[in-house]
Amino acid sequence: MASTLSSARRRTSATLSTLAFRHGRPGVAGWVALLAPGACTGAAVAAVATSRRPSTRRLAVGAGIGAAGAVLLGRLIDEIRWRRGAVSLTVDGPDTALDLMQAVRARGVQADMVRADANEPVGRHYALRYRAKDDRRVRAVLAEQHL
């Protein structure tokens, strides 16, 4: 039985953006919202950490470290959200979807067989849904089954 597959990522973008953010490119307002709290926190920590009046250099270094920490924290949160996002792999028939789901589950991937969206082509009524972080293992199973 010949089978065709199509894959659709939910809540992900196809291209990686600046600093490898996966959920779109932050605009000017996004960068300000990301950097300003980190920079202010870093400058405040630098001001409190010294026993006397802090120098401008120390405040600038603290603000820079705080901004860099905010970017790293934002990137970490973005990666976690991406890994938890769902990937849907549409399959022609229920038997193919069931076989694929069992093979994928044997590899330790949490997968579910669901009804495909109504906007799919005629004949594609089932989908295998799994987390984005497991995509590599699912693709390996697909390669083994030659689908």
PyMOL commands that set and color helices and strands:
alter all, ss='L'
color gray80, all
select helices_A, chain A and resi 18-20+28-49+56-84+94-106+132-145
alter helices_A, ss='H'
color red, helices_A
select strands_A, chain A and resi 5-9+86-91+112-115+126-131
alter strands_A, ss='S'
color yellow, strands_A
deselect
rebuild
show_as cartoon
